[in-house]
Amino acid sequence: MDNYFTEEVRTAEPLGGHRLALKFADGFAAEIDLDPILDWGPLYEPLRDEANFRKVTVSPHGVPQWVDDDFDLSPGTLRVWCEIGKVVSMDETDRWIDAHCTAPQRVA
């Protein structure tokens, strides 16, 4: 991952629960359990319902989205979490970006 802001997701497939299989534009593929973000506040409320969660699509710009709920997730953040192997805090995400990206950017 060279630049956080240039990441694009090509496919996002729900796997059951709140897990997604993601494939990124550079061919990197991983699975991530997004269950931890559901407790981060009311913004994530629409994703708690598994039927809604399964409605994920990918925008033409490579952003995973849930159109019915007008909600999306940053491809760069998802890439970091996939590289780490789990969802981490925004501070931990920023630290990973600083340590691993050739053009580091801040998330929060």
C-alpha positions, 0 to 999 in steps of 0.5 A: 500500500503506497498511498492511503487515499488512492486505495480502491476496492474492486469487489466486496462480498458478504461472508455471513455475520459482519464479515467481508471478502475484499479484493483491492485494485492492486490484486490484494485480497483479504477477509475482515470482520467488521463487527467491532465497528458496530459499537462505535456509535449510531453512525454504524447502526444500519450495518447491525442488521445482517440483511442490510449488511449483505447489501454492500456494493462497490461504487465506480470509484472503488468505495464499499457502500450501502446505498439504502443507508447512504453509508460507505467505508473508506477503502484505505481504512479497510485496506489497513485493517485487512493488512493488520488482520482486524479492525483497530482504532483510528489512532492505531490505523494512523500509526500503521499508515505512518509506518507502512505507507510511502505517502503517509496520510492521517485518517483522524 
